[in-house]
Amino acid sequence: MGRRRRPAKKARQTLSTTQSTPDIIMLGADSPSPKRRRVRSQRQPDLIPEPDVICLSDDEDRFANDSFSNLGGRWFNNDITITLSDEEEYQRMADEVAAQSASSSDDNARWPSSSSNSSDGDAPELNISSEGQSVGKESRSGMGITGKFSFFSRFEGYMARIPPNCVRPQRGGHEREFPFKGRKRGTTLFRKICVAKERNGHKRAYGHGAHRPYNTQRGRMKSSTAILLAAVVVGCAIASTERLQIGIKKRAESCDVKSRKGDTLHMHYTGTLLDGTEFDSSRKRDQPFTFVLGAGQVIKGWDQGLLNMCVGEQRRLTIPASLGYGEHGAPPTIPGGATLKFDVELMKIDRKGGELMIISRYIPRRVFSLLKYLLCLIVLYFCLSTLNSRSPVSWSESRSEVNENSLALNQYTLYDGVDPFAEYRDLPKKDWHDYKQMKEDEKRSGPGENGGPVAVPTDAETKKLQDQMYRVNGYDALASDMIPLNRSVKDIRHKGCKNINYISKLPSVTVIFPFHNEHNSTLIRSVYSVIDRSPAGVVREVILVDDASTKEFLKEPLAKFFRDVKLDHIVKIVRTQKREGLIRGRQIGANHATSDIMIFLDAHSEANYNWLPPLVEPIAMNYKTVVCPFVDVIDCDTFEYRAQDEGARGSFDWEFNYKRLPLTDEDRKNPTKPFKSPVMAGGYFAISRKWFWELGGYDEGLDIWGGEQYELSFKLWQCGGEMVDAPCSRVGHIYRCKYIPFPNPGVGDFISRNYKRVAEVWMDEYKEHLYKRRTAMSSADTGDLTKQKAVREKLQCKSFDWFMKEIAFDQDRFYPAVEPPDEANGELKNMAAKKCVDTQFKGGSERFELRKCISEDASGGGEQNLRLSFWQDIRPKTRTMCFDVSTSTARAPVVLFGCHGMKGNQEFRYRMSTKQIFHPVSNQCMDCDPERGEIFMNPCDHSKLSQKWEWKNVNEEVIRERHHKEVDL
């Protein structure tokens, strides 16, 4: 039924890198029901309904036969079947039946039989008109009457004549129930207001019952607004032999509120087959199942059978296959065509905006409908005018673009000051560890299991394939293919994390993975890890945002994979129509999220054990809290999972490079407690959906990537929120190496533009320090900043000076806005070799050597202008690549690595008296081979000439002031 399936833990599936399947883009459904079908891909775009157009279809191969079930089941003898056709078919049908329409009286025409032997008998009258003109009639023998119509323009109206014998009898007479003036006879207009909404991966329409009589004397329909469209066909048919049976086992002692569509229900249930075989039970899990009634999150039998139910009431639902899992079933537990029995008990009802619905009982239906419509317009206007415009998104090639207005409404589930997580505050604590699974994982063996490294065969053919895949992905994708998709990892958390309990109920979660041309096994492993290592039922959906990928296996084969492993009810694939970039990709994922909390991850990640509770609980305590996990390292060559470090606070330097600040003394006392951090690293964080949209989401004026972590960090702190890192939540990340697989996007200097947008909105007078370091930013065109500045004004956000003094209080100590002078700079010459250190513009992890000094021979060129900086590291004058030594062995190589300002491997001190360059971590001095020009570390020996180095410029006063007695002068 509604239980979310988890992938089999023992199934070690791998993917071939040579998959080739026709290009069919698919979106995973929200519901496990195999009866959900998608729109035929041949439907032309001009026939796709607009936001307020009724969406109807039959149950054969369109959406589902439930668009009018609320009308047919309530007021008429049968449900109504509607079949849509294209314009050509409609015109052919209209011409064919025109003669029949002309020869029949409007008041007395009988529905024509499809068989000459059929009796007219009590066949119901049906007259369909467009602006008063006869359109046509058609009948179908068997199980019902079908009228065929295409999608017409939004200003055309349709009416249906309903004779009395078609109305379902009610107690007190059908006049009491039938909500029209022409209750016994006469022409009546049915109008449905449709709101475009995503359901089961399709563009669906939810009908709002807005009914009004049609005045036949006036000949034209009165439209209440310019964007309402009415299109209805009503008929009566023989009742279906398969019906939902509802039995009351226990009535509630009192009933103040009854369930209705849109309510969040908390249910206990036991599901059995007709022979009594139990296939599922929430009671065994000791946790009620939670879902939204009428939102397509469960099978139809539940959506229909749980209406008007009271808290404490118990029912037995007997659900035929047509309202359950259909002819395909849900193997292996539910066979195809099975009738199901559910014993259900309603534990709780959560209702948003319930007060407004109560008012509707005391005002006329028409007035209430108008009020609701006006409210929607106000909210829509606020969303579109205050925040940002939406990026175009295509769910698939056969589906229409998701309506922008409906996405805007998704951003603003307004709580009107009500804390969305108040119910979680006083909950008892529980241990969320899945010890059984953790124990099973410890026993697993094979390539990559327990986070171990993978050794790729070294034969020439394999090496060639490995290099090709490396260049395309930036990591060893062949090694990834050798590892199971659901491999086990090391539990590298602090031992104290294993003893911490968290609140016994967790808010619902959406995990968002934006990706572009990600390798398939790496992407799928990311999805498996978050589902396998999360408590059952907490992860409501995993949204994969495909940012215009071109690899074939990321199209239909990817969707087919998730269908085959029964994860398509959780995994949604959203595809952009053009390349949007990482920032807008995350925003698009947020647009489609429906859970309380959104978690953003990169598409080459692996979650560690019990990662979710420590990431979610701080948000449940304060919805304005953003939580970041500890990010571990997945080796780009071997896929070994290892720890990066035990934590640091995020920050930045004044060139907007991400930096890290040491933990405070208080933070170090409790290594398992979340600690405050000024700036997030980027793509790994959890945030409540409410707080994300109150902050305006991401600035969609930021292109591709860069600056988004600063923009979000600054505004969440300055506007009243906070951000913490959770040491007990760990997620591994592949840092690409050797090759950068993505070409230049060709949009100019987007980095400078992004940084300037952030600085102009949030950094106040501090932006000038940034412009002095990155001169290209001062002339960059920021574009329109109206929306971002409006968010800051609306939320009454604090100044950047407050941020620097209260949040990044020690920033100036490590990364001062006005950088102090260097200890030394210029050429660095070795006394034995009479040559200078030349880094030759090399990249990370690369060695460099001694070459002729440019001051003596400029013909060779090179990069010899170095500096011993304020951070006590050695770096090229114009770059942030630093000398780095990672081992303490003799002749340990000196390489370049990105400057981090945290000393450690990158700390060097110049001893002026001996002219040695000392490396405190390894307790060695920089040495060289004068003949070969190699540079390395060796035990310090002040008598060796190869360990003596001369800087062109030395600031002795600065060195003495900083080092005092620590340095041997």
N, C-alpha and C positions, 0 to 999 in steps of 0.2 A: 504494500500500500504506500505509505508515506515514508517508510524507513529508507534512509540514505545508504546506498550500498558502498562498502569499502572494498578496494581491490584485494584480491587474494594475496596474502603475504608471501606465500611460498612460490607463487608463479614468477619465475625468473625470466621475464620476457626481454628479448632484444630485438632491435629493428635493423633491417638491412639498409645500407646507405644507397641502394640502387632502386628504391621503390619508384614505380611510375604508374600513375592512375589518372584517368581523365580529370580535367580541371573542373571539379564541382565543389563549390564552397558550401559548407554546412555549418549550422549552429546547433550545438547540443541543447537538448530540451531541458526545461526545469523539472519536469515530472517524469517518473519512471514509467508512465503509461505508454505502451507501444501503440495505442490507438491514435496518438497525436500524429498528424500528418502535415506535410509542408505544402505550400502553395505551388501549383504547377509552374515550372520555370518558363513555359511559353506564354504566360499572361503578359500582355504588353504593359509598359510603364504607364501609358496614358489611361489605363483602366484601373490602376491602383487607387483605392479610395483615399481621399484626403482626410484630415483629422476628424472632421465632423460628418463623414459619410458612413452610412450603415455598412457593416461588413457581414455578409451572409454567405452561406455555402451549404452544400449537402455533406453527408457523412461518408461519401465514398472516397474522395481523394482531395478534398479541400481542407478546411479547418476542422470543424466538427459540427454535428447537428444539435447545437445547443444555443445558437444565437437568439432564438425566440422561445426557448423552453420556459422562460418565466411567463410568457403570454399564453402559450399553448397549454402548459400544465395547470395554470390557474383559472383561466376563463373559458377554455374550449375543451372539446372532448379529446383532442389529440395534440401531440407536439406538431410543430409546423416544419415542413421540409422546404428549403429554398435552394434552388440551383441557379448559379450565375452563369451567364454566357458572355461571349465577347460581342462587340457591336454588330459584326457581320451576321452571327447567328440570331441575334435579337431581331435585326431587320428582316431576315428571312422568315422568322416566325410571325412577326407582325403582319407581313404581307399575306402570309398563308391563311391567317385566321380573320383577316379584315372582313371577309364576306360573312363569316359566321357572326361577327359582332354586329354588322349592319342589319342582319336579318332578325336579330333578337331584340326583344323589348328590354330596356334597362331594368324594369322592375320584375319581370317574370322569366328572364332567361335562365335556362337550366344549364348546369355544367355538362358539356358534351362528353359522351362516353367514348373511351378508347376502343371499345368493342361493339359491334353491331348487336350483339346478344345481351349487352349490359342493359340493365333496367334503369330508367331515370329515377324511379322511386323517390326516395327522400334525398337525392343528391343535393348538396348545398349550393346555393347561388353564390357566384363570385363575379364581381365586376371590377376590373382594374382600369384605372384611368390615369392619364398624364395631362395635367392642366385641363381636365374635363373632356379629353379626347380618348376614344376607345383604343386600347392598345392590343389586346388579344387575350385568348383563353387557350388553355390546353389541359388535358386530363391524363391521368395515368391509372391504369388498373392496378389492383393489388393493394399495397400497403399505404397508399396515401395520394394526395393531390399535390402536384408540383407546378408552380408558376415560374417561368423562366424570364429573367430580366438581367440586363447588364448594369454596370455602374453608370448612372446618369449624372449630369451636372448637379452641383449642390443646390441649385435654385428650383429644380423640378420636384413636384410632389406627387404622391400616389395615394389612392384611397381604396379601401376594400369594403364591399357591402356584406354584412354578416346577418344571415337570417336567424330567427329565434331558435330553430331546431339545432343550431350549431353550438349553442351556448351550454356550457356545463351547468347542470342544475345545482343550486346552492340552497342551504337552509334559509327559509324566508323568501325564496324566489331569487332568480338570477339577477333581477333588477338591483338587488341589494349589493351584489358583488361586482357586477359589470359596470365599470366606471365611466360610462358614456351617457350622453343625453339620449341618443337613439338606441335605447337598450333593447327594445323588442323588434324594431325593424327600422330600416333606413341606412343611409350611407354614413359610415364612421371613418374618420381619419385616425390612423395609428401613426404616431411619430416616435422615433427613437433617436436620442442624442448619443452619438458614439464618441468615445475618447480613445485615441490611438494609444495602445499600450502593449508592451512586450509581454508575451505569455507563451511558455513552452517553446521559446525560440522563434515564434512567429509574430508577425505584426497582427495583433488581434484587436477586436473592438468590443468593449463592454457596453451593453445597452443600458441606458437610463430610462426608466419608464416615464415618459412624458406624453400623456394621451389627451387629445382634444377633439371635440366634434367638428365635423366638416359641414359647412353651410352649403347645401346643394343649390340654393337660389343664387348664390354669388358666383359659382362656377370656378372660383380660383381659391387656392389655399392661402391662408394668412400665415406668414412666417414670423415667429417671435423675434428672431434675430437674423442677420444677414448670413451667418455661418452655420445655421441649422439646416440639415438635409433630411428629408423624410422619404423612406422607401420601404413599403411593407406589402407583403402578400399574406393573406390569412386563409386557411382552409380547414376543413374537418376531414378526418379519415378514421379508418378502423383502428381500434386501439391495438397497441403492440402487445404481443404475447409475453415479452420479457419486461418485467417491471421491478423497480426497486421496492423491497418490502421493509417497512420500518415497524419494529415492535418495541413497546415501552416495557422495560424490565423493572425500573424503579423511577418513580417521579420525585422531583426535588421537593423538599419540605417547604421552601419558599422560592419565589422566582421574581426578582426585580428586573433582571435584564435577560433577554433571549438572544441567542446567537444570530447573526446576520452576516451577509457578505461584507468582507473587509475586516471583520474581527480577527484578532489573533487568538486561536483556541489552543488550550493546553489539554491534551486528551491522554487518557490511559486506554489501551485497547488490547484485545486478543483476537487474532485472525486465524480462522480455521477453514478447511475445505468442507464440502458437504458430508464427507465420510468421517469428519471429526478430527482429521489430521491438522495439528497446529503448525502454522508456518511462521508466525511472528507474534511477539508480545512485548509491549513496552513495560509491562509490570516486571518482567524478568530483568530488565535493565534498570528498574527502580528509578526511571526518569520519564516524565510525561513527554509525549511527542507534541511539538509546537509547530503550527503552520497558520497561514492566512486563509480563511474560508473564502471560497469563490475566486481565488487567484490562480487556480490551475496548478497548485503545488502538490496536490494529491489526486487520486483517481476521481472520476465524476461521481461515483456512488457516494463518496464521502462529502463532496461539495454539495450534493443535493440532500443527502440523508441527515446532515448535521445542522440544518437550518432550524431556527426557532427552538433551540435546545437551551435548557436551564443548567446552571452550575449545580452539580450533584446528581443530575439526571443520568440514568443508564438506559441505553438502547441496544437493540440487536438489529443490525443491518444485514439483510440478505441481498447481495449485489450480483446481478447477472454479469456475464462476461462483457457484454456491450458497454457496461458502466464501470468495468473493472480493468482487467489486463488484456481483454480481447482474445482473439483467436491465437495469438502468439504466446500469451502467458508471460511468466517471468521465471524461466527455468533457473535452477532445478526445483525450486520450492513450489511454484504455482504453474500447473500445466495449462496448456492452451484451452480456451473455451470454458474455463472453470468458473462455477458460481461460488462466491465467497461469503462467509459469515463473519461479521465483526461484532464482538461485544465491546461496546464503547462506553466510557464514562467521562463526562465533561468536568474537568477540575478547575478551570479558570478561564475567564474571558478578558482579554485586553482590548480596549476600544479607544481609538484616537478620534477626537472630535465628536465624541458621543453626545455632548450637550446640544450641539446643533441639530442632531437628529430628533432629540426629544422635543424640541420646539416645534418640529414639523407636525406633530400630532395636533397642535392647537391652531395652526394656520392653514389656509387652503393650499392644496397641492400645487396649484399653478403659481401662487405667490412664493412658496418655498422653493420651487424649482428655479424661479427667477433669481431669488436671493443667492442660491448656490452658484448659479451661473455667473452672477456679478462678482461673487467672491473669487471664483476661478479667474475671471478677467483681471481682477486687482492683483492677485498673486502672480499671474503670468506677466503683467506689466512690470511689476516690481523686479521679477527675475531678469527679464530681458533688458530693462533699462539700467539696473544697478550693477549687474555683474557682467558676464562675458557671453559672447556669441558662441554657438556650438560648432564644432568641427563636423563636416559631413562624414557619416558613418554608414557602411553598408553591412547589414547582417549577413547577406549572401547575395549571390548573383540573381537568385530567383525571388528575393524579397525586396520590398521597397525600402527606401531610406527611412529610418526611424524618425518619427516626427519630432522636430526640434522643441516644440512647445511641451510635449509630454516629458522630454528629458529635463527641461527646465523645471517642471513641477517635481520631478524626482529629486532635484537638488534641495528642495525646500519642503521637507516633511516638518512643518512648523509645530513646535511644542508650546509656543506662547509662554515661555518662561518656565515650563515644567521640566525638571531634570529627567532625561530619558532613562537614567540608570538608578533611580531612587530605590527601586525594588531590590537591588543587589546589595545595598549597604549593610544590612543586618543579617545576611545569610550566614549560616555556619560554614566552616571550612572543611575541605575534604582533600584527600590525596588523589591526584589525577593520573598518577603513573600507571602505565599499562605494563605491569610487571611480567605478565605472561608473555607478551610480545617481546619485551626486552630480553627475557631469558631465551626465547627461541632464536632471537637474532644473534646472541652470543655464540650459538652453536653453528651458525652458518659459516661456510667456507667457500672459497672461489675467488675469481678476479675481483678486486675492489671491495670485497666484503669486509665489514667492520671498519670501513673507511681506509682500507689499506691501499697501497700503490699497485698499479698495473704495469706489467712488463710487456710491451708490444714486441712481437717477433722482429728479428733484425735482418731477415733476408731482403734482397734487393727489391723484389716486387712489392713486398709489404712496406718497405721504407719509402718507396715512391708514392704509394697510395697515402701513407701517413703524412707525407710532406704536402701533398695536394690538399688533403682535408685540413691540415694545419693552417695553410694560407687562407682558406676560405672562412675559417671560424675563429682564428686567433688562439686556439687551444687544440690539444690532441683529440680530435673527434673520434679517431679510430680507437683510442683507449676508452673513450666513453661508450662506444658500441660493444666493447667487450665486457662491460659491467652490467649486472642486472638492473632493470629499471626501478626496482624497489629494493635496492641493496641496503644492507645494514651499515650503520656508522658508529664511530667511537662516541661513547658518552664522556665528553671531555669537560663537563661542567664542574664547578667547584663542588666538593663533596657535601657542603652544607645545603646545596640546592636540592639534594635528594630527600631532605627531611622537611621541606616547606610545603604546607597545605595552602590551598587557594579557595576562594568562594565556591560553594557547592553547585552553583548554576552560573554559566558563562553566557554573555550576550552573543547574539549571532554574528558571524564573521564572513566577510567576502575577501578572498585573496586575489590580488590583481597582478598579472604578469604581462607587461608590455614586451613585445619582441619584434625583431626584424631579422629574417633569415637565420634564426637560431637553429642549431643542429637538433634534429628531431629527438634523439635519445636523451640529450641533455635537457631539453625542454620538458619531455614527458617525465623524466626522473624528478624534475622540480615539482611537478604536479603530484606525483605519487608521494613524495616525501611529506608535503603539507597535509595530505589526506590521511596517510597511514599513521602519522605521528601526532594527529590532533584527536581530541575526544570526539566520539561519534555524535553527529548531529549538530556540532557547533559550527563547523564550516558549511555554511548554507550554499555557497557557490564559489567556484574558481573561474575567474574571468580572464581569458587569454586574449589580449588585444594584439591582433596581427597587423602590424604597421606596414602594409603593402609588401609583404614578403613575396619573393619570386621563386623560391624553391618549391617544386611540385609536391613534395611530401608534407609541406605545411598547409596544403589546401585540403581537398577531400580526403586523402589518406589519413590526415590527422584527425579529422572529425570521425571518420569511420573507426579509427582505433578506439576512441573513447566510447563509441557506441558498442563496439565488440566487447569491451571490458566492463560494460554496464556502468560507466561513469558519466554518461551524457546528461543525466539528470542533475549533476553538480557542475560539470565543466561547460562553460559557454565560450564560444569563439566569436569575437567581434572583429570585423575586418574593416579597415579604413579603405577609402577609395583611392587615396593617394598618400604618399609618404608624409607623415605628420611630425615625426620626431618623438623622442622619448618623453618629453614633457607633456605634449598634447596626448600622447598615447596613454599616459597615466590618467589624465583628465577624462579621456573617453571611457576608460574603465570605471572611473568613479561615477560617471554619468549613468552607468547601467547597474551599479551596485544597489542592492536592496537591503543589505544587512545593517545592523547597528554600528558595526565597526568595520573599517576597511584596512587591510594590510597590503602594503605595496612591497613587492620583491622583484629582483631581477630574474630573468628567465633561465639563469644558469646557477641555481641555488639548490641546497639540500637542507631541510630543517632537521634539527637534532631532537632528541627525546624530550618530551614534555615542554616543548617550546612555546605552546600557545597560552596556557594559563598565566604565566608571569608577564606575558606581553599584553594581555587583555585586562587583568584585574585592576591595574592602576587607572585605566580609563573608566571602568565601572565605578570607581571611587570618586573620580572627578572627570567629567566628560571633556574638559578642556585640556586634558593631559595627552601628550603625544609620547609614545613609547618606542624606543629603538632597541632591537636585539643586539647582542654581541655578534660581530661578523667574523667568522672563522675563514680559513683559507682552504680552498680545494685546488690542489696543485694543477697548473695548466698542462703539465707534461704527463704526470702519472695519475692524476685524480685522487691522490692521497688527501684525506680529510685531516687537518691539523689546526690547532689553536693559533690565533694570531698574537694575542697578548691577553692580559687580564684587565684591560680596560683603561681608557683615558677619556677626557672630556673633549668634545669637538670644538674647533675654533677655526680661525683663518688668519692669513697674513695680509698685508696691505697691497698685495697683488692679486688677492682673492684666490690664493691656493689654500686648499683645505689643510688644516693643521690640527694638532692635538695638544691639549694642556694636561699636565699631570693631575691625578686625583688629589683631592684635599685630604688632610689628615683624618677628618671625620669619615670620609668615604672609604678610606683604607681600613678603618676599624671593622667594618662589616662588609666583606667581599661579596655577599649575596644580595645586598640591599640595593634597589634601584637608586641611581645618583643623578643629579641634575647635570645637564650638558647644554652649553650655549648654542651649538650648531650641530645639525645632523650630518651624517656622512653623505647621504643622498637617497639611494633607492630602497632602503630598508627601514620601514617604520609602520606603526599602527596608529590610527586616528579615528575618532568617532565620526560618523558621517555627518552628524549635526554640526560639529565644530569645524569640519573641513569646509562645509558650504557657508557657514557663518563667516569664515575667513575669506570667502570668495574663491576657494579652490586654488589651483595654480594660476599664475598669471599667464594666460594663453598668448600674450604678446612675446613670451620667451620662445625663441626658435631652437629646434633640434634638442640640444642639451646645454647645460652650463648655467649656473646661477640660481637654479630652482631651489636647491637646498638652503641657500642663504635667504632667498625671498620668503620661503615658508618658515624658516627658523626665526628670522627677525620678527615677522608679523605675529606669529603665535605667542612669542614672549612679550612683545610690546603691546599686544592687544588683550592681555589678561590670561593667557594660558601658561603652560609650562611643558618642558620636555625632559624626559629621563631616559637613561640607558638601563636595560634590565639584564644583569649579569647571568641570570638563570635561563634566559631565552637566547639560544644560540642557533645561528643559521650560517651554513657554509656558502662561500661565494667563489666563483672562478674568476681570478684576475687574468685577463687576456695578456699574453706575452708574445714576443717575437714579431707578430704580424697584427696590423690593425685591419680587419676585414672589410670595413665600411668605407666607401669612397667619400671624397669631399662632397658635401651636399650642394655646393655651388651657389650659396646664398650670401657670399661675402663674409666679413668679419662678424659673424653672429655672436661670438663670445663677448666681444667688447660691447655690442648692442645689448645683450642680455644683462651683463654686469651693470651697465649704466642705468637700465630700467630699475634694477633693484636699488642702486645707490640713490637715484633721484627720488624715489618714493619713501624709502625707509631710513636712510643713513644721515639725513640732515647735513650739518656742517662737516661731519666726518668724511663725506664723499670726496672732499678735496685731497685728503691723504691718498685715496685710491687713484685719483686722476694724476697725481704727481708721479706715482710708480708706473701706471699704465697710461701713457700719454695718448694712446689711440682712443681711449674711452671718452676723452673730453670732446672729441669731434664726432662721436658716433650719434646716429639718429635714433632716438628712443621710440619714436612713434607716439601714439596717443596713450597717455597715462591717466586719463580721467577716471576710469573704473577703479584702478588700484588706489588712487588718492581718495576716492569716495569711500572705499572700504575702511581706510585708516581714519577718516573723519567720522564715519558712522559708528565705529567701534570705540572711538575716543582713545586711540592708542597712544602709548607713552613715547617719549623721545628716544633717539638712539643714544644720547648721552646717558640716559637712565639705564639702557641695556649694557653699555660699556662699564658703568660703575657698579651695577647691582648683579648682573648675570655673568658677564665676561670680566669680572673684577680684577683678575690677574693677567689679562690679555697683554697689557702694556709691558709687563715684566718679561714676557717671552717673545712677543711680536709687537714691539712698540710702533706706534703710528709714525713717529719720527725716529728713524733707525739710527742708533749710535754709530760712531765711526768704526771702521775696520781696525783690527789689530795689525794687519799687514795686507799688502796688495801688490799687484804688478806681476812681473815674471818671477818664477821660483826656480833658481838654478842650483844644480847639484855640483858640489865642489870637486868631486872626483871626476865626473864625466864632462864637466864644463858645458853641459847641455841643460835645457829648460824642460819643465813638465809641460806637455802639450796634450790637452784632452780632446782635441781634434773634433769637437762637436759630436762626440759619441753619445749613445743613449744608455738606458738603464742596464746594469749588470755587465757592462762592457769595460774591458781593461784599456788603459792608455799607456803612453811611454814617454821617454825622453827624446827630444829632437833638438836640432840647432835652434838657438835663441833667435827670435824674430828681430830683436834689437840689433843683432849682429849680422843677420842675413834674412832680409824680408822676402826673399824670392820663394821660400818654401811655404809661407802662409801657416795657418794653424790657429789654435785657440790657447793662448798662453797668458792672457790677462786674468789672473786668479785673485781671490781674496780670502783672507782668514777673517771670517765675519764675526759679528757680535754674538752669534750663536755658537762660536768656537768650532765651526766647520769650515772646510775648504771647498770653494765652489768657483766655477767660471764667473766672470764679472757680470755677464748679462743673462745667466741661466740659473735655474733652481735645481741643478744636479750636483750632488755633493760626493766627496771622497767617502768611501764606505769600506769597512773591513769587518767581515762576518765571522772570522775564526781567529784563534789565538795561537796557531801553529807557526813554526818558522817558515819564512818565505810565503806567508799568507798574502794573496793578491789584493791589491788596492783597485777597486772598481768604482764606477759612477752609479749613483742611486738617487732617486728623488729625495730632495732635502725635506726632513721632517722637523728639524729644530728641537728634537728631544734628546740631543747628545747621543749617548750610547755608542753604537757602531760608527757614528759620524763625528765624534768629538776628537779634535786634535789641538794640541797646545805647543806653542813655539818657545823653545828654551834658548833665550838669546845668548847666554854665555857659551853654550856648546853648539849652537846652531842646529840642534836636533828638533825633529817634529815628533812629539810624543803622543801615543794613542793610549789613553788611560784604561780602556776596557780590556784590551789585550796585553797591556803593560809592555808594549814593544815600541820600537821607533821605526820611522819610515826609512827604507834602505833601497838600493838599486843595484843593477848589474851595469856598470859603466860601458861595457862593450856592447851588450845586446839592447840596452836601453830599457830593460824591464824594471818595474817599480813594485816593491813588496814590503812586507813587515819582517823585522828580525829583532831578537833581543837587543836592548840598547847597549851600545858600546861607543862611548864618546871619543875613543881613539880612532875609530874607523872613519876615513875621509868620505866613504860612500854614504854615510849617515848625516853628513853635514850639508845644510841647505841655506841658501841666501835669498831673502825676499828683496825685491827692488825697493820697496818702501816699508818701513817698520815704524809703528807708533809705540815707542817704548813706554811712554807715560800711560797710555791706555792699558797696555799689557800689565804693567805693575799694579795699576789700580784694580784691575779685575782679578788678578791671580793672587796678589799679596804673597803670602808665604807658601802657597800651594805649588808654585812653579820655581824651579831652581834657576835663578837668574845668574 
